[in-house]
Amino acid sequence: ERSAVVNLNEAMFKEKVLGGKDEWLVAFVAPWCGHCKRLGPEWEDAAKQLKGEFKLAMVDATVETSLAQRYGVSGYPTIKLFPPGGGSPTDYPGGRTASDIVNFCSDRLDATQKARPPPEVTSQAVFDEQCSEERGGLCVVAFLPHILDDQSAGRNARLQQLQDARKKVGRTFKFMWVVGGENSEVEEKMGLGFGFPALVALSPAKKRFAVMKGTFGSESIASFLQQVLQGKESTSEIKPWPLKWRKVPEWDGKDAAPPQEEDVDLD
């Protein structure tokens, strides 16, 4: 089984940690260090629980000596939190059990998620990272109207409703969105022929889904998801699993360009 922990060399560190958009928690370790050996399985367990949500990495400081020097690593393990885009790291203040690490990262996520809209499913890889049996939990996919129908103001208002609902139900659910009509195979499986916006909750572990009925708003979404958690919504089997998502360009945040009108010569 593949490790959920990313092992970084200097080139990868530069690309992923300093050049990426995510926060990273990085443990600088040495192979001979007893505390590092004890941390290893806890780090792996935490990384599995946080997969697709928070990035955990390890650096072998005895090999990547220049990285260790640059960040003043003198004892092992040294754990540092790196902000998105390569700012100065801070020392990790928490404990070293998997639950300590997960709790720390969850608090960070709660703070950042409040400011960050749910991701758009632009490919199979994006969906799989957010929603898989391995990751566990439940997934919420909103199918939003085409940008020609909603324009950016309408779409941003709907994304805000999703964010507000997410705050109400907590991190049990992983939220994401797609443009309705772009994944007809998935929509057909879920019986979403009634127009957009639409919203489904699905369990990758049970391979079952429930479709929200009623208006699309933060209160109604939160109420529907509470019902799902309590087993009060009727669910259907997803078959075949996994769902297949098309690769589509990411929304650029802008309004749709009006369709070009052709000059028609009526003479």
C-alpha positions as a printed NumPy array, in Angstrom:
array([[  0.   ,   0.   ,   0.   ],
       [  1.282,   3.439,  -0.954],
       [  2.297,   5.738,   1.879],
       [  0.072,   8.77 ,   2.469],
       [  3.163,  10.682,   3.666],
       [  5.079,  12.559,   0.967],
       [  8.848,  12.001,   1.219],
       [ 10.519,  15.142,  -0.08 ],
       [ 13.916,  15.754,  -1.606],
       [ 15.132,  19.305,  -2.216],
       [ 13.674,  19.624,  -5.739],
       [ 10.265,  18.326,  -4.65 ],
       [ 10.355,  20.556,  -1.566],
       [ 10.928,  23.597,  -3.76 ],
       [  8.144,  22.649,  -6.169],
       [  5.461,  21.407,  -3.76 ],
       [  6.028,  23.262,  -0.478],
       [  7.547,  26.563,  -1.6  ],
       [  5.763,  26.732,  -4.955],
       [  2.373,  25.25 ,  -4.056],
       [ -0.964,  26.596,  -2.839],
       [ -1.247,  24.372,   0.251],
       [ -0.108,  24.463,   3.851],
       [  2.387,  21.689,   4.652],
       [  3.393,  20.086,   7.928],
       [  6.928,  18.777,   7.43 ],
       [  8.849,  16.492,   9.803],
       [ 12.647,  16.637,   9.476],
       [ 13.925,  13.242,  10.634],
       [ 17.062,  11.112,  10.864],
       [ 16.968,   7.328,  10.276],
       [ 18.913,   6.53 ,  13.475],
       [ 16.72 ,   8.638,  15.78 ],
       [ 14.459,   6.692,  18.181],
       [ 11.872,   9.482,  18.535],
       [ 11.618,   9.618,  14.715],
       [ 10.975,   5.864,  14.553],
       [  8.148,   6.287,  17.054],
       [  6.761,   9.253,  15.114],
       [  6.762,   7.342,  11.785],
       [  3.584,   5.233,  12.22 ],
       [  1.731,   8.121,  13.92 ],
       [  2.647,  10.431,  11.034],
       [  1.472,   7.814,   8.509],
       [ -1.812,   7.279,  10.359],
       [ -2.452,  11.043,  10.528],
       [ -1.605,  11.463,   6.828],
       [ -4.135,   8.744,   5.912],
       [ -6.847,  10.416,   7.973],
       [ -6.068,  13.813,   6.406],
       [ -5.579,  12.577,   2.824],
       [ -6.913,  15.051,   0.304],
       [ -7.271,  17.716,   2.995],
       [ -3.884,  18.519,   4.527],
       [ -0.362,  17.778,   3.309],
       [  2.037,  15.88 ,   5.586],
       [  5.625,  15.274,   4.517],
       [  8.931,  13.937,   5.777],
       [ 12.45 ,  15.045,   4.934],
       [ 15.466,  12.859,   5.715],
       [ 17.661,  15.611,   7.158],
       [ 20.782,  13.416,   6.957],
       [ 20.402,  13.332,   3.15 ],
       [ 18.849,  16.768,   2.494],
       [ 21.431,  18.561,   4.637],
       [ 21.075,  21.958,   2.943],
       [ 17.301,  22.012,   3.636],
       [ 17.927,  21.087,   7.276],
       [ 20.528,  23.878,   7.583],
       [ 18.31 ,  26.441,   5.87 ],
       [ 15.521,  25.872,   8.409],
       [ 17.792,  25.604,  11.446],
       [ 17.112,  21.923,  12.127],
       [ 19.459,  20.724,  14.863],
       [ 17.436,  18.064,  16.737],
       [ 15.187,  15.286,  15.47 ],
       [ 12.387,  15.119,  14.752],
       [ 11.829,  18.829,  14.035],
       [  8.312,  19.559,  12.746],
       [  7.554,  22.806,  10.939],
       [  4.387,  24.291,   9.455],
       [  4.922,  25.916,   6.053],
       [  2.305,  28.417,   4.816],
       [  1.099,  28.337,   1.188],
       [  3.44 ,  29.88 ,  -1.362],
       [  6.722,  29.637,   0.503],
       [  6.424,  32.027,   3.455],
       [  8.462,  31.591,   6.638],
       [  7.638,  28.387,   8.55 ],
       [  6.627,  28.192,  12.209],
       [  7.42 ,  25.43 ,  14.69 ],
       [  4.654,  22.865,  15.175],
       [  3.36 ,  23.288,  18.745],
       [  1.346,  20.066,  19.116],
       [  1.835,  16.53 ,  20.377],
       [  3.199,  13.615,  18.375],
       [  0.356,  11.109,  18.358],
       [ -1.794,  10.708,  15.237],
       [ -4.779,  12.243,  17.038],
       [ -2.701,  15.277,  18.161],
       [ -1.494,  15.819,  14.603],
       [ -4.973,  15.373,  13.082],
       [ -6.534,  17.751,  15.639],
       [ -3.934,  20.422,  14.919],
       [ -4.396,  20.122,  11.138],
       [ -8.203,  20.037,  11.488],
       [ -8.135,  23.333,  13.389],
       [ -5.995,  24.838,  10.631],
       [ -8.412,  23.492,   8.017],
       [-11.447,  24.887,   9.797],
       [ -9.805,  28.319,   9.783],
       [ -8.801,  28.213,   6.099],
       [-11.909,  26.443,   4.775],
       [-14.103,  29.238,   6.045],
       [-12.286,  31.468,   3.588],
       [-11.907,  28.999,   0.722],
       [-14.748,  27.94 ,  -1.597],
       [-15.249,  24.228,  -2.317],
       [-13.129,  22.913,  -5.21 ],
       [-14.496,  22.477,  -8.719],
       [-14.342,  18.896, -10.039],
       [-12.446,  19.496, -13.28 ],
       [-11.093,  15.942, -13.653],
       [-11.235,  12.419, -12.277],
       [ -8.091,  13.14 , -10.233],
       [ -9.733,  16.088,  -8.432],
       [-12.761,  13.97 ,  -7.511],
       [-10.647,  11.   ,  -6.397],
       [ -8.52 ,  13.206,  -4.142],
       [-11.615,  14.648,  -2.471],
       [-13.833,  11.584,  -2.428],
       [-12.551,   8.012,  -2.125],
       [-13.091,   4.9  ,  -0.008],
       [ -9.58 ,   5.433,   1.355],
       [-10.339,   8.969,   2.542],
       [-13.581,   7.92 ,   4.169],
       [-16.321,  10.331,   5.161],
       [-19.142,  11.544,   2.967],
       [-19.002,  13.702,  -0.139],
       [-21.304,  16.453,  -1.334],
       [-21.404,  17.399,  -5.011],
       [-23.337,  20.48 ,  -6.122],
       [-24.28 ,  20.643,  -9.808],
       [-24.475,  24.369, -10.582],
       [-26.097,  26.075, -13.58 ],
       [-24.016,  26.952, -16.637],
       [-22.245,  30.306, -16.391],
       [-24.445,  31.641, -19.243],
       [-27.485,  31.073, -17.017],
       [-26.035,  32.323, -13.732],
       [-23.11 ,  34.621, -14.56 ],
       [-20.414,  35.121, -11.92 ],
       [-22.645,  36.894,  -9.364],
       [-25.131,  34.01 ,  -9.331],
       [-22.458,  31.337,  -9.22 ],
       [-20.525,  33.056,  -6.429],
       [-23.748,  33.38 ,  -4.423],
       [-24.319,  29.618,  -4.768],
       [-20.713,  28.844,  -3.787],
       [-21.236,  31.04 ,  -0.72 ],
       [-24.361,  29.026,   0.151],
       [-22.264,  25.845,  -0.026],
       [-19.637,  27.408,   2.238],
       [-22.292,  28.491,   4.735],
       [-23.781,  24.979,   4.742],
       [-20.314,  23.498,   5.255],
       [-19.815,  25.645,   8.363],
       [-23.123,  24.35 ,   9.752],
       [-22.398,  20.627,   9.23 ],
       [-18.65 ,  20.577,   9.967],
       [-15.946,  18.49 ,   8.355],
       [-17.84 ,  15.175,   8.147],
       [-18.664,  16.125,   4.553],
       [-16.258,  16.971,   1.752],
       [-17.873,  19.606,  -0.472],
       [-17.198,  20.122,  -4.186],
       [-19.044,  21.402,  -7.255],
       [-19.369,  20.863, -11.   ],
       [-21.159,  22.583, -13.852],
       [-24.46 ,  20.819, -14.481],
       [-24.688,  19.199, -17.911],
       [-20.951,  18.522, -18.252],
       [-21.046,  15.009, -16.77 ],
       [-24.173,  13.541, -18.334],
       [-23.194,   9.947, -17.478],
       [-22.931,  10.751, -13.75 ],
       [-26.094,  12.88 , -13.851],
       [-28.023,  10.068, -15.532],
       [-26.92 ,   7.567, -12.856],
       [-28.2  ,   9.913, -10.18 ],
       [-31.434,  10.848, -11.924],
       [-30.64 ,  14.551, -12.113],
       [-32.875,  15.292, -15.077],
       [-34.808,  17.985, -13.224],
       [-32.431,  20.899, -13.851],
       [-29.758,  22.754, -11.917],
       [-28.752,  23.632,  -9.259],
       [-28.912,  20.109,  -7.819],
       [-27.056,  18.508,  -4.917],
       [-26.161,  14.939,  -3.985],
       [-24.514,  13.395,  -0.931],
       [-22.62 ,  10.179,  -1.476],
       [-20.75 ,   7.575,   0.516],
       [-17.751,   6.082,  -1.313],
       [-17.52 ,   3.326,   1.318],
       [-21.155,   2.22 ,   0.963],
       [-21.356,   3.226,  -2.733],
       [-24.725,   4.857,  -2.136],
       [-26.082,   8.359,  -2.749],
       [-29.014,  10.603,  -1.831],
       [-30.394,  13.483,  -3.9  ],
       [-31.557,  16.668,  -2.192],
       [-35.119,  17.679,  -2.99 ],
       [-36.264,  21.23 ,  -2.436],
       [-34.688,  24.642,  -2.825],
       [-30.937,  25.195,  -3.023],
       [-29.88 ,  27.286,  -0.009],
       [-27.495,  26.979,   2.934],
       [-30.256,  26.104,   5.445],
       [-31.896,  23.472,   3.239],
       [-28.517,  21.922,   2.315],
       [-27.459,  21.715,   5.979],
       [-30.835,  20.239,   6.958],
       [-30.648,  17.636,   4.142],
       [-27.119,  16.611,   5.19 ],
       [-28.158,  16.246,   8.846],
       [-30.958,  13.936,   7.651],
       [-28.421,  11.934,   5.628],
       [-26.211,  11.543,   8.715],
       [-29.181,  10.335,  10.739],
       [-30.136,   7.78 ,   8.056],
       [-33.437,   9.547,   7.368],
       [-32.914,  10.152,   3.628],
       [-33.602,   7.406,   1.106],
       [-30.441,   6.307,  -0.713],
       [-29.728,   4.44 ,  -3.949],
       [-26.805,   2.302,  -5.013],
       [-24.126,   3.839,  -7.249],
       [-23.341,   1.354,  -9.975],
       [-20.945,   0.915, -11.464],
       [-18.533,   2.576,  -9.04 ],
       [-16.295,   4.581,  -9.353],
       [-18.085,   7.498, -10.956],
       [-16.358,   8.701, -14.117],
       [-15.822,  12.466, -14.381],
       [-14.907,  14.314, -17.568],
       [-11.891,  16.601, -17.792],
       [-13.134,  20.171, -18.194],
       [-11.465,  23.6  , -18.04 ],
       [-11.536,  25.24 , -14.615],
       [-13.852,  28.239, -14.227],
       [-11.831,  31.463, -14.424],
       [-14.17 ,  33.361, -12.088],
       [-15.492,  35.572, -14.886],
       [-18.868,  36.125, -16.526],
       [-19.59 ,  34.249, -19.735],
       [-18.808,  36.14 , -22.911],
       [-22.05 ,  36.905, -24.772],
       [-22.511,  34.773, -27.899],
       [-21.225,  36.479, -31.031],
       [-24.041,  37.735, -33.227],
       [-23.483,  37.363, -36.919],
       [-24.393,  40.214, -39.232],
       [-27.199,  39.043, -41.457],
       [-27.689,  40.871, -44.721],
       [-31.443,  41.196, -45.179],
       [-31.25 ,  42.869, -48.572]])
